């Protein structure tokens, strides 16, 4: 899969999944607006393995679900 999608299309099509976006187009605050979806999965580790492949140079990792209350996120 290497289809360019808007952020709205990504959230709509891949509900509660991890999504790897190659060459994301961002706004001034670095919010992803669109990009090429390389892969998606409910398994975060599967998407991380794809992200560290040598061929992926610039990417964004998105989670399209709701983060449970009380969960801490490290960036």
N, C-alpha and C positions, 0 to 999 in steps of 0.2 A: 504494500500500500504506500503510495507516495502522491497523494492527492492534496492540493492546497485547499484549505478550508478556513472559513472565518471562525472566530472564537465561539460565536453563537451556534454555528453548525457542529463544532466539536462537542460542546456541552450537550447539545440536543441528541447527537448520534451515539455518544459514548458515555452514557449515564453511569456514574459511580465507578469509573475506570481511571487508570493511570494512562496518560497519553504522552507520547514522545513527539515533539514538534521540531522539525529541522528548519533552520534559517527563519526563525520567527520574526515577523514584522511587529514592532512594538511602538507604543506611544512614548512621550517624554518621561513618563513615570515607570517605564519598562513593563507595562501591562501588555500581554500578548494580544494582538489584534487578529492575526491570521498566520498561517504557515503550512508547511507540508507535514502531514501526519505520517510518521514512519511506522509506528506500531502503537497498539493499545492493548490493555489487558487489565483484568481485575487483580492480577498478581504483579505487585510493584517490582519485585526482583526480576521478573521476566523483562520488563521495560528498562530497568537499570542496566541489565546485561547488554541490551541493544544500544543504549546510550554511550557505553564505554567502548564500543567498537571503534577501531581506528579511523573508519571512514566518516563518522559523524563529528563534524568540527564545531558547529554552533547549534545549540538546541535549547529548548525549554521543556521542562517536565511539568505536566499539569495533572491535578486530580480533580475530576469532575463531580465528585460526590460531596456530601456534607460531612465535615470533620466533626466527629463526636465531641460533645461538650466535655471539658476536662482534659482533652488531648493537648499535649504540648508539641509544637512544631519547631524544628531547628532548621535554619537556613545556612 
